[in-house]
Amino acid sequence: MDKKKRVFSGIQPSGSAHIGNYIGAIRNWAAGQEGKDNIFCVVDLHAITVPQDPKELEENILETAKIIIAAGIDPEKSILFVQSDRPEHAELAWILNCHTQMGELSRMTQYKEKGEGKQSVSAGLFDYPVLMAADILLYDTDEVPVGDDQKQHVELARDIAGRINSRYGKDTLVIPKPTIKKEGARIMSLSDPKKKMAKSAKGENSYIALRDDADTIRRKIKKAVTDSGSEIVYGKDKPALANLLTIYSAFADEKIQDIVERYKGKGYAEFKQDLAEVVVQGLAPIQARLDDLDNDPGYVVKVLADGAQKAAPIASATLGRVKNKIGLG
């Protein structure tokens, strides 16, 4: 019997989780639980690369775990835990740091974007791609489902692992590969389709949070920017419509071309009204499950504790193997 491919992915506990997180990541995690060996992580150490309110961070960690479970991750089928509960992440990150070049980190696109215009940037923000590499490599990961904006970080993990393997032996680390779902891989802002939908966005109308009620969802979609013209079409020259059609396609589970065909001769107002209802209906079961989890916080805490215990032997084995190889055994 062939060994199942191991999948690892993580999500930061910062701000309100939104439909971009769901469509681009969490939904796909849930769909792939049956055929693969899955490990999912709330990456709280990544969150502190920028200043955080301690109480808010603690609440966001639990909230993110709730959302992952509500969106379909089954703790009986997948491992779910909090990154800082496994100290092996930070220890392996230091070892990887010693095999990473400054030039590699300075070329990371997200570092340039997040640090732009700031007078002071933490070393953690500069270095977090190495911690991300440790997250991935610690679990002998075969596949990393990421958005196209994170592919560069997985490539760095591959480069670091290859460098270590060439120095200490090819069986030291498993070299992972990124897996990117083409449609819905990157959901853009409702107010600026040139920017990715982000939890940290200043304007609340730029994203739809998974906990937004029906009226809020309708209002936000009604206010979403559109392109010039009046036809419902999909194309690179119509980024706003392309984004809305991608969202419609994801929640209705329909092909974009079929949606475009159905709205021939119809205007933006009708399209947006229907899109809002599709999103409201699509989020309803997730929101119902979130209500259940809100009423039983102890369950989520136990899931995370159990997940950390399940992750422990895998993480420990990899870290031990690496330390032995490099002379720290």
C-alpha beads as a LAMMPS data file, in Angstrom:
LAMMPS data file: protein, C-alpha beads

329 atoms
328 bonds

1 atom types
1 bond types

-500.0 500.0 xlo xhi
-500.0 500.0 ylo yhi
-500.0 500.0 zlo zhi

Masses

1 110.0

Atoms # bond

1 1 1 0.000 0.000 0.000
2 1 1 1.421 3.396 -1.011
3 1 1 2.223 5.803 1.794
4 1 1 -0.111 8.803 1.899
5 1 1 1.360 12.135 0.885
6 1 1 1.845 14.399 3.871
7 1 1 0.375 17.894 3.637
8 1 1 1.268 20.803 5.922
9 1 1 -0.236 24.271 5.991
10 1 1 -0.704 27.052 8.487
11 1 1 -2.726 30.209 9.025
12 1 1 -1.895 33.271 11.115
13 1 1 -4.205 34.225 14.005
14 1 1 -4.528 37.878 13.129
15 1 1 -7.704 39.857 12.577
16 1 1 -10.981 38.480 11.229
17 1 1 -10.748 35.419 8.999
18 1 1 -12.403 36.180 5.681
19 1 1 -13.719 34.448 2.574
20 1 1 -10.313 34.738 0.917
21 1 1 -8.840 32.532 3.664
22 1 1 -11.707 30.096 3.218
23 1 1 -11.735 29.891 -0.587
24 1 1 -7.983 30.021 -1.059
25 1 1 -6.963 27.714 1.770
26 1 1 -9.219 26.235 4.448
27 1 1 -11.880 24.875 2.093
28 1 1 -9.220 23.036 0.107
29 1 1 -7.672 21.653 3.294
30 1 1 -11.009 20.142 4.267
31 1 1 -11.595 18.668 0.813
32 1 1 -8.243 16.852 0.847
33 1 1 -8.551 15.134 4.224
34 1 1 -9.502 11.688 3.005
35 1 1 -6.629 10.865 0.682
36 1 1 -3.695 12.508 2.453
37 1 1 -1.942 12.746 5.815
38 1 1 -2.769 16.292 6.911
39 1 1 -1.175 18.574 9.505
40 1 1 -2.605 22.065 10.034
41 1 1 -1.237 24.723 12.319
42 1 1 -2.243 28.056 13.830
43 1 1 1.077 29.854 13.305
44 1 1 1.095 32.216 16.275
45 1 1 4.882 32.735 16.208
46 1 1 4.508 34.299 12.772
47 1 1 1.871 36.679 14.106
48 1 1 4.291 38.300 16.573
49 1 1 6.626 39.525 13.822
50 1 1 4.507 42.672 14.133
51 1 1 3.262 44.170 17.446
52 1 1 0.278 42.348 18.969
53 1 1 -2.019 43.007 21.908
54 1 1 -1.469 39.915 24.129
55 1 1 -5.130 39.415 25.072
56 1 1 -6.264 39.945 21.483
57 1 1 -3.655 37.506 20.183
58 1 1 -4.791 34.849 22.638
59 1 1 -8.396 35.328 21.521
60 1 1 -7.412 35.239 17.846
61 1 1 -5.557 31.938 18.279
62 1 1 -8.702 30.284 19.635
63 1 1 -10.903 31.998 17.042
64 1 1 -8.700 30.800 14.176
65 1 1 -8.863 27.236 15.458
66 1 1 -12.661 27.486 15.673
67 1 1 -12.858 28.691 12.078
68 1 1 -10.643 25.869 10.810
69 1 1 -12.855 23.302 12.538
70 1 1 -16.109 25.004 11.496
71 1 1 -14.947 25.072 7.868
72 1 1 -14.622 21.305 7.813
73 1 1 -11.332 20.175 9.333
74 1 1 -12.017 16.976 11.286
75 1 1 -9.607 16.472 14.235
76 1 1 -10.097 12.723 13.821
77 1 1 -8.703 12.891 10.277
78 1 1 -6.198 15.742 10.521
79 1 1 -3.760 17.049 13.121
80 1 1 -4.551 20.600 14.254
81 1 1 -2.379 22.425 16.780
82 1 1 -0.832 25.764 17.755
83 1 1 2.704 26.375 16.499
84 1 1 4.175 27.658 19.776
85 1 1 3.010 24.487 21.560
86 1 1 5.751 22.632 19.688
87 1 1 9.174 24.154 20.545
88 1 1 10.778 22.127 17.754
89 1 1 9.631 24.789 15.272
90 1 1 11.828 27.493 16.803
91 1 1 14.803 25.165 17.315
92 1 1 14.796 23.891 13.748
93 1 1 14.360 27.476 12.513
94 1 1 17.665 28.444 14.168
95 1 1 19.462 25.538 12.486
96 1 1 17.951 26.530 9.138
97 1 1 18.981 30.152 9.765
98 1 1 22.574 28.981 9.817
99 1 1 22.076 27.524 6.332
100 1 1 20.252 30.513 4.811
101 1 1 21.790 33.488 3.042
102 1 1 20.893 37.103 3.871
103 1 1 20.479 37.795 0.167
104 1 1 17.805 35.114 -0.100
105 1 1 15.725 36.727 2.633
106 1 1 16.156 40.256 1.303
107 1 1 14.582 39.144 -1.983
108 1 1 11.357 37.944 -0.359
109 1 1 8.478 39.909 -1.873
110 1 1 6.294 39.912 1.242
111 1 1 9.102 41.318 3.371
112 1 1 9.493 44.187 0.919
113 1 1 5.733 44.839 0.914
114 1 1 5.236 44.649 4.694
115 1 1 8.355 46.664 5.472
116 1 1 7.724 49.366 2.898
117 1 1 7.504 52.852 4.366
118 1 1 8.304 51.707 7.932
119 1 1 11.174 53.314 9.816
120 1 1 11.882 50.183 11.820
121 1 1 11.237 46.572 10.883
122 1 1 11.792 43.651 13.251
123 1 1 14.376 40.980 12.531
124 1 1 11.482 38.543 12.883
125 1 1 9.669 40.067 9.911
126 1 1 12.854 39.764 7.866
127 1 1 13.509 36.199 9.024
128 1 1 10.041 34.672 9.185
129 1 1 10.409 32.784 5.860
130 1 1 13.002 30.622 7.641
131 1 1 10.521 29.864 10.421
132 1 1 7.997 29.008 7.712
133 1 1 10.572 26.666 6.178
134 1 1 11.009 25.030 9.595
135 1 1 7.215 24.625 9.926
136 1 1 7.149 22.761 6.630
137 1 1 10.342 20.713 6.880
138 1 1 9.726 19.632 10.480
139 1 1 6.925 17.296 9.372
140 1 1 8.612 15.633 6.369
141 1 1 6.057 17.451 4.257
142 1 1 5.454 16.369 0.662
143 1 1 2.956 19.053 -0.358
144 1 1 2.266 22.600 0.831
145 1 1 -1.044 24.101 -0.369
146 1 1 -0.400 27.823 -0.743
147 1 1 -1.613 30.860 -2.598
148 1 1 0.601 32.055 -5.429
149 1 1 1.886 34.875 -3.178
150 1 1 3.392 32.293 -0.798
151 1 1 5.019 30.094 -3.444
152 1 1 8.286 32.020 -3.086
153 1 1 8.509 30.957 0.565
154 1 1 8.037 27.276 -0.262
155 1 1 10.749 27.602 -2.901
156 1 1 13.046 28.988 -0.202
157 1 1 12.239 25.978 2.009
158 1 1 13.162 23.727 -0.916
159 1 1 16.440 25.581 -1.443
160 1 1 17.395 25.374 2.229
161 1 1 16.509 21.672 2.419
162 1 1 18.480 20.955 -0.752
163 1 1 21.507 22.811 0.640
164 1 1 21.389 20.847 3.894
165 1 1 20.875 17.553 2.076
166 1 1 23.845 18.167 -0.210
167 1 1 26.036 18.874 2.829
168 1 1 24.854 16.232 5.286
169 1 1 23.115 13.559 3.197
170 1 1 20.089 13.427 0.921
171 1 1 17.963 11.698 3.578
172 1 1 18.261 14.584 6.045
173 1 1 15.173 16.514 4.980
174 1 1 12.203 15.813 2.698
175 1 1 12.008 18.420 -0.071
176 1 1 8.415 19.678 -0.339
177 1 1 6.563 21.064 -3.320
178 1 1 3.957 23.835 -3.424
179 1 1 0.464 22.995 -4.652
180 1 1 -1.579 25.900 -5.947
181 1 1 -5.242 25.679 -6.923
182 1 1 -5.636 27.904 -9.974
183 1 1 -9.203 29.132 -9.523
184 1 1 -9.770 30.969 -6.267
185 1 1 -6.108 30.771 -5.290
186 1 1 -6.081 34.484 -4.581
187 1 1 -9.224 36.394 -3.659
188 1 1 -8.783 40.125 -4.014
189 1 1 -10.059 43.108 -2.040
190 1 1 -13.646 44.190 -2.743
191 1 1 -12.561 47.840 -2.714
192 1 1 -9.288 47.438 -4.659
193 1 1 -9.043 44.359 -6.906
194 1 1 -5.315 44.959 -7.387
195 1 1 -4.686 44.052 -3.733
196 1 1 -5.189 40.705 -2.053
197 1 1 -8.121 40.460 0.359
198 1 1 -6.483 40.920 3.753
199 1 1 -7.551 40.664 7.377
200 1 1 -5.358 43.663 8.151
201 1 1 -7.056 45.951 5.627
202 1 1 -8.126 49.305 7.080
203 1 1 -11.523 49.458 5.371
204 1 1 -13.997 46.832 6.561
205 1 1 -15.759 46.922 3.183
206 1 1 -12.668 45.459 1.522
207 1 1 -13.329 41.961 2.852
208 1 1 -16.153 39.666 3.952
209 1 1 -15.441 38.120 7.330
210 1 1 -16.637 34.565 7.898
211 1 1 -18.700 35.832 10.838
212 1 1 -20.376 38.695 8.952
213 1 1 -24.157 38.482 9.166
214 1 1 -26.378 38.361 6.081
215 1 1 -27.153 42.087 5.992
216 1 1 -23.469 42.995 6.328
217 1 1 -22.544 40.640 3.490
218 1 1 -25.232 42.154 1.247
219 1 1 -24.067 45.680 2.058
220 1 1 -20.396 44.908 1.388
221 1 1 -21.071 43.215 -1.942
222 1 1 -23.384 46.024 -2.991
223 1 1 -20.529 48.483 -2.320
224 1 1 -17.872 46.341 -4.031
225 1 1 -16.136 48.173 -6.871
226 1 1 -16.847 47.125 -10.442
227 1 1 -15.163 47.807 -13.782
228 1 1 -16.220 50.205 -16.505
229 1 1 -18.998 49.001 -18.772
230 1 1 -22.131 47.114 -17.855
231 1 1 -21.631 43.519 -19.071
232 1 1 -20.837 40.629 -16.733
233 1 1 -17.606 39.347 -18.278
234 1 1 -14.437 37.658 -17.042
235 1 1 -11.023 38.881 -18.157
236 1 1 -7.706 40.380 -17.100
237 1 1 -8.943 43.810 -18.177
238 1 1 -11.882 43.443 -15.754
239 1 1 -10.147 42.642 -12.438
240 1 1 -13.050 43.658 -10.184
241 1 1 -15.583 41.519 -12.049
242 1 1 -13.122 38.657 -12.340
243 1 1 -12.759 38.696 -8.557
244 1 1 -16.521 38.752 -7.933
245 1 1 -17.056 35.959 -10.457
246 1 1 -14.359 33.891 -8.759
247 1 1 -16.129 34.318 -5.422
248 1 1 -19.477 33.392 -7.017
249 1 1 -17.915 30.317 -8.641
250 1 1 -16.393 29.138 -5.375
251 1 1 -19.557 29.409 -3.281
252 1 1 -21.984 28.198 -5.964
253 1 1 -19.610 25.445 -7.139
254 1 1 -20.199 26.495 -10.750
255 1 1 -17.836 27.207 -13.610
256 1 1 -17.214 30.888 -14.224
257 1 1 -18.122 30.573 -17.900
258 1 1 -21.541 29.165 -16.947
259 1 1 -22.172 32.078 -14.596
260 1 1 -21.150 34.595 -17.267
261 1 1 -23.517 32.935 -19.752
262 1 1 -26.415 33.118 -17.290
263 1 1 -25.932 36.849 -16.750
264 1 1 -25.786 37.864 -20.394
265 1 1 -27.868 40.979 -20.853
266 1 1 -28.162 41.518 -17.107
267 1 1 -26.588 44.325 -15.087
268 1 1 -24.254 44.647 -12.137
269 1 1 -27.053 45.254 -9.623
270 1 1 -28.789 41.928 -10.286
271 1 1 -25.480 40.059 -10.390
272 1 1 -24.346 41.525 -7.070
273 1 1 -27.693 40.822 -5.429
274 1 1 -27.510 37.165 -6.458
275 1 1 -23.835 36.929 -5.463
276 1 1 -24.642 38.191 -1.979
277 1 1 -27.270 35.459 -1.500
278 1 1 -24.866 32.787 -2.747
279 1 1 -22.271 33.913 -0.188
280 1 1 -24.852 34.157 2.619
281 1 1 -26.040 30.599 1.921
282 1 1 -22.488 29.309 1.551
283 1 1 -21.391 30.684 4.914
284 1 1 -24.535 29.621 6.800
285 1 1 -23.340 26.110 7.784
286 1 1 -19.924 27.452 8.835
287 1 1 -21.550 30.120 10.988
288 1 1 -23.883 27.573 12.569
289 1 1 -20.897 25.395 13.490
290 1 1 -19.096 28.456 14.883
291 1 1 -22.078 29.108 17.156
292 1 1 -21.770 25.536 18.473
293 1 1 -18.036 25.951 19.101
294 1 1 -18.584 29.298 20.841
295 1 1 -20.781 27.457 23.317
296 1 1 -18.145 24.761 23.921
297 1 1 -14.693 26.446 24.067
298 1 1 -13.296 23.545 26.058
299 1 1 -13.687 21.305 23.022
300 1 1 -11.456 23.526 20.881
301 1 1 -8.800 23.762 23.599
302 1 1 -8.757 19.961 23.870
303 1 1 -8.491 19.543 20.081
304 1 1 -5.431 21.815 20.042
305 1 1 -3.803 20.066 23.012
306 1 1 -4.399 16.642 21.453
307 1 1 -3.071 17.922 18.137
308 1 1 0.164 19.150 19.736
309 1 1 0.651 15.710 21.285
310 1 1 0.048 13.980 17.939
311 1 1 2.518 16.323 16.216
312 1 1 5.204 15.796 18.878
313 1 1 6.724 12.459 17.746
314 1 1 6.911 13.597 14.105
315 1 1 8.536 16.916 14.991
316 1 1 10.908 15.330 17.500
317 1 1 12.047 12.667 15.044
318 1 1 12.859 15.185 12.323
319 1 1 14.663 17.575 14.657
320 1 1 16.640 14.695 16.175
321 1 1 17.645 13.443 12.741
322 1 1 18.827 16.892 11.650
323 1 1 20.776 17.489 14.882
324 1 1 22.506 14.128 14.574
325 1 1 23.448 14.850 10.968
326 1 1 25.002 18.224 11.710
327 1 1 26.851 17.104 14.852
328 1 1 24.473 18.241 17.605
329 1 1 23.238 14.758 18.494

Bonds

1 1 1 2
2 1 2 3
3 1 3 4
4 1 4 5
5 1 5 6
6 1 6 7
7 1 7 8
8 1 8 9
9 1 9 10
10 1 10 11
11 1 11 12
12 1 12 13
13 1 13 14
14 1 14 15
15 1 15 16
16 1 16 17
17 1 17 18
18 1 18 19
19 1 19 20
20 1 20 21
21 1 21 22
22 1 22 23
23 1 23 24
24 1 24 25
25 1 25 26
26 1 26 27
27 1 27 28
28 1 28 29
29 1 29 30
30 1 30 31
31 1 31 32
32 1 32 33
33 1 33 34
34 1 34 35
35 1 35 36
36 1 36 37
37 1 37 38
38 1 38 39
39 1 39 40
40 1 40 41
41 1 41 42
42 1 42 43
43 1 43 44
44 1 44 45
45 1 45 46
46 1 46 47
47 1 47 48
48 1 48 49
49 1 49 50
50 1 50 51
51 1 51 52
52 1 52 53
53 1 53 54
54 1 54 55
55 1 55 56
56 1 56 57
57 1 57 58
58 1 58 59
59 1 59 60
60 1 60 61
61 1 61 62
62 1 62 63
63 1 63 64
64 1 64 65
65 1 65 66
66 1 66 67
67 1 67 68
68 1 68 69
69 1 69 70
70 1 70 71
71 1 71 72
72 1 72 73
73 1 73 74
74 1 74 75
75 1 75 76
76 1 76 77
77 1 77 78
78 1 78 79
79 1 79 80
80 1 80 81
81 1 81 82
82 1 82 83
83 1 83 84
84 1 84 85
85 1 85 86
86 1 86 87
87 1 87 88
88 1 88 89
89 1 89 90
90 1 90 91
91 1 91 92
92 1 92 93
93 1 93 94
94 1 94 95
95 1 95 96
96 1 96 97
97 1 97 98
98 1 98 99
99 1 99 100
100 1 100 101
101 1 101 102
102 1 102 103
103 1 103 104
104 1 104 105
105 1 105 106
106 1 106 107
107 1 107 108
108 1 108 109
109 1 109 110
110 1 110 111
111 1 111 112
112 1 112 113
113 1 113 114
114 1 114 115
115 1 115 116
116 1 116 117
117 1 117 118
118 1 118 119
119 1 119 120
120 1 120 121
121 1 121 122
122 1 122 123
123 1 123 124
124 1 124 125
125 1 125 126
126 1 126 127
127 1 127 128
128 1 128 129
129 1 129 130
130 1 130 131
131 1 131 132
132 1 132 133
133 1 133 134
134 1 134 135
135 1 135 136
136 1 136 137
137 1 137 138
138 1 138 139
139 1 139 140
140 1 140 141
141 1 141 142
142 1 142 143
143 1 143 144
144 1 144 145
145 1 145 146
146 1 146 147
147 1 147 148
148 1 148 149
149 1 149 150
150 1 150 151
151 1 151 152
152 1 152 153
153 1 153 154
154 1 154 155
155 1 155 156
156 1 156 157
157 1 157 158
158 1 158 159
159 1 159 160
160 1 160 161
161 1 161 162
162 1 162 163
163 1 163 164
164 1 164 165
165 1 165 166
166 1 166 167
167 1 167 168
168 1 168 169
169 1 169 170
170 1 170 171
171 1 171 172
172 1 172 173
173 1 173 174
174 1 174 175
175 1 175 176
176 1 176 177
177 1 177 178
178 1 178 179
179 1 179 180
180 1 180 181
181 1 181 182
182 1 182 183
183 1 183 184
184 1 184 185
185 1 185 186
186 1 186 187
187 1 187 188
188 1 188 189
189 1 189 190
190 1 190 191
191 1 191 192
192 1 192 193
193 1 193 194
194 1 194 195
195 1 195 196
196 1 196 197
197 1 197 198
198 1 198 199
199 1 199 200
200 1 200 201
201 1 201 202
202 1 202 203
203 1 203 204
204 1 204 205
205 1 205 206
206 1 206 207
207 1 207 208
208 1 208 209
209 1 209 210
210 1 210 211
211 1 211 212
212 1 212 213
213 1 213 214
214 1 214 215
215 1 215 216
216 1 216 217
217 1 217 218
218 1 218 219
219 1 219 220
220 1 220 221
221 1 221 222
222 1 222 223
223 1 223 224
224 1 224 225
225 1 225 226
226 1 226 227
227 1 227 228
228 1 228 229
229 1 229 230
230 1 230 231
231 1 231 232
232 1 232 233
233 1 233 234
234 1 234 235
235 1 235 236
236 1 236 237
237 1 237 238
238 1 238 239
239 1 239 240
240 1 240 241
241 1 241 242
242 1 242 243
243 1 243 244
244 1 244 245
245 1 245 246
246 1 246 247
247 1 247 248
248 1 248 249
249 1 249 250
250 1 250 251
251 1 251 252
252 1 252 253
253 1 253 254
254 1 254 255
255 1 255 256
256 1 256 257
257 1 257 258
258 1 258 259
259 1 259 260
260 1 260 261
261 1 261 262
262 1 262 263
263 1 263 264
264 1 264 265
265 1 265 266
266 1 266 267
267 1 267 268
268 1 268 269
269 1 269 270
270 1 270 271
271 1 271 272
272 1 272 273
273 1 273 274
274 1 274 275
275 1 275 276
276 1 276 277
277 1 277 278
278 1 278 279
279 1 279 280
280 1 280 281
281 1 281 282
282 1 282 283
283 1 283 284
284 1 284 285
285 1 285 286
286 1 286 287
287 1 287 288
288 1 288 289
289 1 289 290
290 1 290 291
291 1 291 292
292 1 292 293
293 1 293 294
294 1 294 295
295 1 295 296
296 1 296 297
297 1 297 298
298 1 298 299
299 1 299 300
300 1 300 301
301 1 301 302
302 1 302 303
303 1 303 304
304 1 304 305
305 1 305 306
306 1 306 307
307 1 307 308
308 1 308 309
309 1 309 310
310 1 310 311
311 1 311 312
312 1 312 313
313 1 313 314
314 1 314 315
315 1 315 316
316 1 316 317
317 1 317 318
318 1 318 319
319 1 319 320
320 1 320 321
321 1 321 322
322 1 322 323
323 1 323 324
324 1 324 325
325 1 325 326
326 1 326 327
327 1 327 328
328 1 328 329
